[in-house]
Amino acid sequence: MLNTYLVGFCDGIREVLDKQCTALMLVVSKEVEEAYKEHSAGFRNVSNKLITSNDNRAFQVGKQEGRDTATARTIEG
């Protein structure tokens, strides 16, 4: 159930940040794109498996708390 909550939490944060990125419309220079392409040439994919449950309530609570965290003025730890 914890993994299901965490997946929802990350989904909520991603949703808020995606909206912010669209609103900001960031422009990446050609130099930055080329430097990243060179830097990431050795990157590889790593497969992983995250075991989640079908607990939709845990997912929804996590998603809402992720949204709330991403839109909060401060994040306390």
N, C-alpha and C positions, 0 to 999 in steps of 0.2 A: 504494500500500500504506500510506503514511503516513496518508492521510485515513481509511482503513478502521480503522487502529489508533486514531486520534483519535476517531472516531465510537464505537468500543467503549469508550474511556476515558471519554468523556462519559456514555455509557449506564451505566457502572459507578458513576460519581459520582451520577448521577440516581437510580439504584436505592437507594443508601444514604440519600441525602437524603430521598427519598420516604418511606422507612420511618421516618426520624427525625421528619418532619413529622406523620405519622400518629400516632406515639407521643406527640408534644408536644401535638397538637390545638390549634393556634393559633386564637385568636378575634380577628377584626379588627373594630374598632368601626365604627359607622355613619359617623362623621365621617371616618375614614380612607378608607373605601370611597367616600364622596362626593368627597373631595379628590382621590383617584386618578382617579376618573371625569372630573372636571374637568381635571385635569392631562393625562390621556391622550387628550382629545378630538381633538387634532390628530395623533395617531399614525396611521401608515399601514403597510400590509404592504409588505415589499420581497421580491421573489422572488430566489432565489439557487440556484445549482446547485453541488453538491459532488460531485466525481468520486471514486468509491470503486471498489475492486476486489472481487472475490468471494472474497478471501482470508479464510476463516473463522478461520484460526489467528491472523492479525493482529488481527481483531476481538476474539476471545476473550482474547488476551493483553492488549489495551488495556482491555477490560472488567474483567479481574481487577486490573490495576494501578490502574484508576480506583477500584474498591472499596477496595483497600488504601490508596490515598491518602486517600480520604474518611474512613476509619476510623482513620487514623494520628493519634497525639497531636500531632505537629508536622509541618509541611510545610516542607521546606527547598528553597531555590531556588539 
